[in-house]
Amino acid sequence: QVQLVESGGGVVQPGGSLRLSCAASGFTFSSYGVHWVRQAPGKGLEWVAFIRYDGSNKYYADSVKGRFTISRDNSKNTLYLQMDSLRGEDTAVYYCAKDLGGSYFDYWGQGTLVTVSS
Amino acid sequence: QSVLTQPPSVSGAPGQRVTISCTGSSSNIGAGYDVHWYQQLPGTAPKLLIFGNSNRPSGVPDRFSGSKSGTSASLAITGLQAEDEADYYCQSYDSSLSGWVFGGGTKLTVL
């Protein structure tokens, strides 16, 4: 069965950095694009970033462009999100989600909480 | 302010039917991009409920149905059950933003 397991969340000061990981199993990771989606406490879902199956193209929400970097290691079945210059408004649960057809998210991880606070 | 607009809340008694609307624009739903729906039970990750406007993944009861027309879409839930109490989100793609977009979410309360 498809499993996505995020890790790397924690508390970081404003201006700091954090790297999230998402370990995938149960499907051919190298054949699918993957997204990061976040949810601030008590708020709705916000798409953050997408990377194609081979890492050839990456897309970002305007709110994180230039500060966050999505990457993947298909040999390790792992997705990453490097988050730099973190702000309070980046505080959220971050989910990785498998893409289908470049259109929707068919499987989600359980999420990892990132708190940006001094 | 979300790109796709949903009512903040809806409610219904057990056994009743409720609908949740999702209104977009000419750069997303109106441009022909599909609408998808997710259910998020309290304290859990979102789960795909409807894909491609009206298709149910395996395991989703047929009490859940979706439709799309023009710049809007709807999720209908018939035969409401207590376990349906959750947040529901619509999602599409926006060509102006070059990204995937969500509605603000609708909290369903089963009375």
Interface residues (C-beta under 8 A of the other chain):
Chain A: H35 V37 G44 L45 E46 W47 F50 Y59 Y60 A61 D62 Y95 L100 G102 S103 Y104 F105 D106 Y107 W108 G109 Q110 G111
Chain B: S2 Y33 D34 H36 Y38 T44 A45 P46 K47 L48 F51 G52 P57 Y89 Q91 Y93 L97 S98 G99 W100 V101 F102 G103 G104 G105
